[in-house]
Amino acid sequence: MRKYLDVLRIADFRRLWTGSTLSLLGDGASWTAMAWLAVTHGGAASLSLLGLCYTAPILVGGVLGGAVVDRFSRRALLIVDSLCRGVAMGAVPLLALSGLFHLWQLYAAAAVCGLFKILPIAITPAVVPELVPQDRLATGTALETIAQGVASLTGPAIGGALIPLLGAQAVLVLDAATFLAFPLFVLRMDHPLPRPSGTAAEGSRSSWLPVVRLVLRDRALLVITIAFSALNTAAGMLMVMQPWLAHDRLRDGAGVLGLLVAGLAAAELLGSFAGGTLDASARPMLRIGTCQLLAGTGLLLFLGGHLPAILAGQLVFGVGCALATVSSQVVRYARTPPALLARTMTLMRTLMLGAIPLGSLVAGPLLAGQRYTTTVLVMVAITVVPGLLMCAVRLPALPTTPPRPSASAEEHLVEG
């Protein structure tokens, strides 16, 4: 715990982390609300379409984002992202209040959020090494994952509790407010979060070629991208399965949906805390692969279709996913040149998150056809097989000391 407190004493990191956590908190609540609106208005088919609209634009956003993350101030990009997503999400309850709401507008708002979502996903981990000393980088990385877990744990619980009381539209208002609050935290940071400096030619700042070449030639980065894309395909299937379970199989309403989403988030949070305390491994890829195998094993508990077993399965799946994520992030930092870090994170996370809509497309028709067991077995297969591939990759141990200290991190290592 002391490691986490030390990192959170870095003022600028704390501000970025707090604002990001608050924004993610609204995300967790709003997904519960959007999913409930979709499943109550159109069933499993609407859930599949909503998941597609929410996640597929990440691919387009990743392509566009890669062209701007190294050309413009990261502070400005984070602010623009939050404002655009806040306006899109806030428009839905305004339309409902005026009596003009239609389900396609929910899909459109989800698509706008998905389009801009890649910017903070790529920028936040890319600036962590600028804010946190190298010897605390693993803990800073874990805290980024913990932020997602804390927000995802609390957000769905809030959403599930507020939907019966205030309605799903009110939850979307909450999400819009958190989006509009994030820029205030970013503006309070002393670090300007400028575009990265380097010796590369100005025109190469938006080029994908050196990034693609790096990922294709580096065996670790390539295997991580493939394995996590498969893992996110299973996550996309689970994203559709959770509201389907609550509405069609368990038939217990929005409260159970909030419990399912929050339960998975709690597991990811637990895994993130554990991952942040681990020392460097002599076989980092074996550790990541083993964690992914653990996640796949947890999915087998879904086969019974009973709530306690499903919650237990989510626990194992979430812990395994989070442990793998924290460990893989450290590998990615160690093997990526600083000048390419933001674009490499954008490319890898775009490919990984772009697999989520594929999972939504696969799960929707299967669940609509009541093929629940088949859905679970597909999720297990696409999680376990890449995990075995990861275990077979041999790499030297990660360095435990940096070749250079993070000057900017030490400069801002103050209370404030």
C-alpha positions in Angstrom: 0.0 0.0 0.0 2.9 2.4 0.7 4.0 2.1 -3.0 0.6 3.4 -4.1 0.5 6.2 -1.5 4.0 7.3 -2.7 2.9 7.6 -6.3 -0.3 9.4 -5.4 1.8 12.0 -3.6 2.9 13.2 -7.0 0.6 16.1 -7.5 0.2 16.0 -11.2 -0.3 12.3 -11.4 -2.9 12.5 -8.6 -4.8 15.2 -10.5 -4.8 13.2 -13.8 -5.7 10.0 -12.0 -8.5 11.6 -10.0 -10.1 13.2 -13.0 -9.8 10.1 -15.1 -11.3 8.0 -12.3 -14.3 10.4 -12.1 -14.8 10.3 -15.8 -14.6 6.5 -15.8 -17.1 6.4 -12.9 -19.7 8.0 -15.2 -18.8 5.6 -17.9 -19.6 2.6 -15.7 -22.9 4.0 -14.7 -23.9 5.1 -18.3 -23.1 1.7 -19.8 -25.6 0.1 -17.4 -28.2 2.7 -18.4 -27.5 2.4 -22.1 -27.6 -1.4 -22.0 -30.9 -1.3 -20.0 -32.5 1.1 -22.5 -31.4 -1.2 -25.4 -32.5 -4.5 -23.9 -35.8 -3.2 -22.7 -36.6 -1.6 -26.1 -35.2 -4.1 -28.5 -33.8 -7.3 -26.8 -30.6 -9.0 -27.5 -30.3 -7.8 -31.1 -30.4 -4.2 -29.8 -27.7 -5.0 -27.3 -25.5 -6.4 -30.0 -26.0 -3.2 -32.1 -25.3 -1.0 -29.1 -22.1 -2.8 -28.3 -21.1 -2.5 -31.9 -21.8 1.2 -32.0 -20.0 1.8 -28.7 -16.8 -0.1 -29.6 -16.4 -0.3 -33.4 -15.7 3.5 -33.8 -12.6 2.9 -31.7 -11.0 1.6 -34.8 -11.7 4.8 -36.7 -10.8 6.9 -33.7 -7.5 5.0 -33.4 -6.5 5.8 -36.9 -7.4 9.4 -36.5 -5.9 9.6 -33.0 -2.6 8.2 -34.2 -2.3 11.2 -36.5 -2.8 13.7 -33.7 -1.4 12.3 -30.4 2.2 13.3 -31.4 1.3 16.6 -33.1 -0.8 18.4 -30.5 -0.7 19.1 -26.8 -2.0 16.1 -24.8 -3.7 18.5 -22.4 -5.7 20.0 -25.3 -6.6 16.6 -26.7 -7.9 15.3 -23.3 -10.0 18.5 -22.9 -11.5 18.2 -26.4 -12.2 14.5 -25.9 -14.1 15.1 -22.6 -16.2 18.0 -23.9 -17.2 16.1 -27.1 -18.2 13.0 -25.2 -20.0 15.0 -22.5 -22.1 16.8 -25.1 -23.0 13.6 -26.9 -24.1 11.8 -23.8 -25.9 14.8 -22.4 -27.9 15.1 -25.6 -29.8 11.8 -25.1 -31.6 12.8 -21.9 -32.3 16.3 -23.4 -34.0 14.6 -26.4 -36.0 12.4 -24.0 -37.1 15.4 -22.0 -38.4 17.0 -25.1 -40.2 13.9 -26.2 -38.0 13.4 -29.3 -36.0 10.4 -28.1 -35.6 7.3 -30.4 -33.3 4.3 -29.9 -31.1 5.2 -32.9 -30.1 8.4 -31.0 -28.7 6.2 -28.2 -26.6 4.3 -30.8 -25.4 7.6 -32.2 -24.3 8.9 -28.8 -22.6 5.6 -28.1 -20.8 5.9 -31.5 -19.5 9.4 -30.7 -18.2 8.3 -27.3 -16.5 5.3 -28.9 -14.9 7.5 -31.6 -13.2 9.7 -29.0 -12.6 7.0 -26.4 -9.2 6.0 -27.8 -7.6 9.4 -27.0 -7.5 9.1 -23.2 -6.9 5.4 -23.5 -3.8 6.1 -25.5 -2.7 9.4 -23.9 -3.0 8.5 -20.2 -0.6 5.6 -20.2 1.8 7.4 -22.5 2.2 10.3 -20.1 2.6 8.2 -17.0 6.3 7.8 -17.5 6.6 11.6 -17.6 4.8 12.0 -14.3 6.2 9.0 -12.3 9.8 8.1 -11.7 11.0 4.9 -13.5 11.4 2.9 -10.3 7.7 3.5 -9.5 6.4 3.0 -13.0 4.9 -0.5 -12.4 2.9 1.0 -9.5 1.8 4.0 -11.6 0.7 1.6 -14.3 -1.2 -0.5 -11.8 -3.0 2.7 -10.5 -4.1 3.5 -14.0 -5.7 0.0 -14.2 -7.1 0.4 -10.7 -8.8 3.7 -11.7 -10.7 1.7 -14.3 -11.5 -1.0 -11.7 -12.6 1.4 -9.0 -14.8 3.4 -11.4 -16.2 0.3 -13.1 -17.0 -1.2 -9.7 -18.8 1.9 -8.3 -20.3 3.1 -11.6 -22.5 0.1 -12.4 -23.6 -0.1 -8.8 -24.7 3.5 -8.9 -26.3 3.0 -12.3 -28.2 -0.1 -11.2 -29.5 1.7 -8.1 -30.5 4.9 -9.9 -32.3 3.3 -12.8 -35.3 2.1 -10.8 -35.4 5.3 -8.8 -34.7 8.0 -11.4 -34.7 6.3 -14.8 -31.9 5.4 -17.2 -31.9 8.9 -18.7 -30.9 10.5 -15.3 -27.8 8.2 -15.2 -26.7 9.6 -18.6 -26.9 13.1 -17.1 -24.5 11.9 -14.4 -22.1 10.6 -17.1 -22.2 13.9 -19.0 -21.4 15.8 -15.8 -18.3 13.6 -15.1 -17.1 14.2 -18.7 -17.3 17.9 -18.2 -15.5 17.7 -14.8 -12.4 15.9 -16.2 -11.0 19.0 -18.0 -11.0 20.9 -14.7 -8.5 18.4 -13.2 -6.4 18.5 -16.4 -6.2 22.3 -16.3 -5.0 22.2 -12.7 -1.9 20.2 -13.6 1.4 22.0 -13.5 2.9 19.7 -16.2 1.8 21.2 -19.6 1.5 17.7 -21.2 3.0 19.0 -24.4 3.4 17.0 -27.6 6.5 14.7 -27.4 9.8 16.2 -28.4 12.3 14.3 -30.5 14.7 14.4 -33.4 12.2 12.8 -35.8 11.1 15.0 -38.8 7.9 16.9 -38.3 6.1 15.0 -41.0 6.9 11.6 -39.3 5.0 12.5 -36.2 1.8 11.2 -37.7 3.3 8.3 -39.6 2.1 4.8 -38.7 5.0 3.1 -40.5 7.6 3.1 -37.7 5.0 2.0 -35.2 3.7 -0.8 -37.4 7.3 -1.9 -38.1 8.1 -1.9 -34.4 5.1 -4.1 -33.5 5.6 -6.5 -36.4 9.3 -7.0 -35.7 9.1 -7.2 -31.9 7.9 -10.7 -31.0 6.7 -9.7 -27.6 4.7 -6.7 -28.8 3.1 -8.7 -31.6 2.1 -11.7 -29.4 0.7 -9.3 -26.7 -1.4 -7.5 -29.4 -2.8 -10.8 -30.7 -3.4 -12.4 -27.3 -5.1 -9.3 -25.9 -7.2 -8.8 -29.0 -8.5 -12.3 -28.5 -9.1 -11.6 -24.8 -11.0 -8.5 -25.6 -13.2 -10.5 -28.1 -14.2 -12.6 -25.1 -14.8 -9.4 -23.1 -17.0 -8.0 -25.9 -19.1 -11.2 -25.7 -19.4 -10.8 -22.0 -20.4 -7.2 -22.4 -23.5 -8.4 -24.3 -24.0 -11.5 -22.2 -24.3 -9.5 -18.9 -27.5 -7.6 -19.7 -28.9 -10.6 -21.5 -28.4 -12.7 -18.4 -30.1 -10.1 -16.2 -33.1 -9.6 -18.4 -33.7 -13.0 -20.2 -32.1 -15.8 -18.1 -32.0 -14.6 -14.5 -34.9 -12.2 -14.9 -34.0 -10.1 -11.9 -33.8 -6.6 -13.5 -31.4 -3.7 -13.6 -30.1 -4.4 -10.1 -28.7 -7.7 -11.1 -27.1 -6.1 -14.2 -25.4 -3.6 -11.9 -24.3 -6.5 -9.7 -22.8 -8.4 -12.7 -21.0 -5.4 -14.1 -19.7 -4.2 -10.7 -18.7 -7.8 -9.7 -16.5 -8.0 -12.8 -15.0 -4.6 -12.0 -14.3 -5.6 -8.4 -12.4 -8.6 -9.7 -10.4 -6.4 -12.1 -9.7 -4.0 -9.2 -8.4 -6.9 -7.0 -6.2 -8.1 -9.8 -4.8 -4.6 -10.4 -3.9 -4.1 -6.8 -2.1 -7.5 -6.8 -0.3 -6.7 -10.1 1.0 -3.4 -8.8 2.9 -5.2 -6.0 4.6 -7.9 -8.1 8.3 -7.7 -8.8 9.7 -8.0 -12.3 9.5 -11.6 -13.6 12.4 -13.6 -15.2 9.7 -14.9 -17.6 7.3 -12.0 -18.1 5.5 -13.6 -21.1 5.0 -16.8 -19.1 3.4 -14.7 -16.3 1.1 -12.9 -18.7 0.1 -16.1 -20.5 -0.6 -17.9 -17.2 -2.8 -15.0 -16.1 -4.7 -15.3 -19.4 -5.2 -19.1 -18.8 -6.5 -18.3 -15.4 -9.1 -15.9 -16.9 -10.2 -18.6 -19.4 -10.6 -21.1 -16.7 -12.9 -18.8 -14.8 -15.3 -18.6 -17.8 -16.0 -22.3 -17.5 -18.0 -21.5 -14.3 -20.5 -19.7 -16.5 -21.7 -23.1 -17.9 -24.3 -23.7 -15.1 -26.0 -20.4 -15.7 -26.6 -19.8 -12.0 -25.8 -16.4 -10.5 -23.4 -17.5 -7.7 -21.3 -19.5 -10.2 -21.4 -16.7 -12.7 -20.2 -14.2 -10.1 -17.4 -16.6 -9.1 -16.5 -17.1 -12.8 -16.3 -13.3 -13.3 -14.1 -13.1 -10.2 -11.5 -15.5 -11.7 -11.8 -14.0 -15.2 -11.4 -10.4 -13.9 -8.4 -11.1 -11.7 -6.7 -12.9 -14.5 -7.3 -10.2 -17.0 -6.1 -7.4 -14.7 -2.9 -9.3 -13.7 -2.2 -9.9 -17.4 -2.8 -6.2 -18.2 -0.5 -4.8 -15.6 2.3 -7.2 -16.5 2.0 -6.6 -20.2 2.0 -2.8 -19.8 5.4 -3.0 -18.1 6.7 -5.1 -21.1 5.3 -2.6 -23.5 7.0 0.4 -21.8 10.3 -1.4 -21.7 10.3 -2.4 -25.4 9.0 0.9 -26.9 11.2 3.9 -27.7 9.9 7.0 -25.9 9.4 8.9 -29.2 7.0 6.2 -30.4 5.3 5.5 -27.1 2.0 7.4 -27.7 1.5 6.1 -31.2 2.4 2.6 -30.2 -0.1 2.7 -27.4 -2.7 4.1 -29.8 -2.1 1.3 -32.3 -2.0 -1.6 -29.9 -5.0 -0.4 -27.9 -6.9 0.3 -31.0 -6.4 -3.2 -32.3 -7.1 -4.7 -28.9 -10.2 -2.6 -28.2 -11.3 -3.0 -31.8 -11.8 -6.7 -31.0 -14.6 -5.9 -28.6 -17.2 -5.2 -31.3 -16.3 -8.5 -32.9 -17.2 -10.2 -29.6 -20.5 -8.2 -29.6 -21.3 -9.3 -33.1 -20.6 -13.0 -32.2 -22.5 -13.0 -28.9 -25.6 -11.2 -30.0 -26.9 -13.8 -32.6 -25.8 -16.7 -30.4 -27.8 -15.4 -27.4 -30.7 -14.4 -29.5 -30.9 -18.1 -30.6 -30.7 -19.2 -26.9 -27.3 -20.9 -27.6 -25.8 -19.9 -24.2 -23.5 -22.9 -23.7 -22.0 -22.4 -27.2 -21.4 -18.8 -26.3 -19.5 -19.7 -23.1 -17.4 -22.3 -24.9 -16.4 -19.9 -27.6 -15.3 -17.4 -25.0 -13.2 -20.0 -23.2 -11.5 -21.1 -26.4 -10.5 -17.6 -27.6 -9.1 -16.8 -24.2 -7.2 -20.0 -23.5 -5.5 -20.6 -26.9 -3.7 -17.3 -27.1 -2.7 -17.7 -23.5 -0.9 -20.9 -24.4 0.8 -19.0 -27.2 2.0 -16.3 -24.8 3.4 -18.9 -22.4 5.6 -20.3 -25.3 7.4 -16.9 -25.9 10.8 -16.6 -24.2 12.2 -13.1 -23.5 15.0 -11.9 -21.2 14.0 -10.5 -17.9 12.8 -6.9 -17.8 15.4 -4.3 -16.5 14.7 -3.3 -12.9 16.6 0.0 -13.1 16.2 2.6 -15.8 18.8 3.8 -18.2 17.7 7.4 -17.4 15.6 8.9 -14.6 12.3 10.6 -15.3 13.3 14.2 -14.7 9.8 15.6 -15.2 8.5 13.2 -12.6 11.0 14.2 -10.0 10.3 17.8 -10.8 6.7 17.4 -9.9 7.2 15.1 -6.9 5.4 17.5 -4.6 2.3 17.8 -2.6 -0.4 20.1 -4.1 
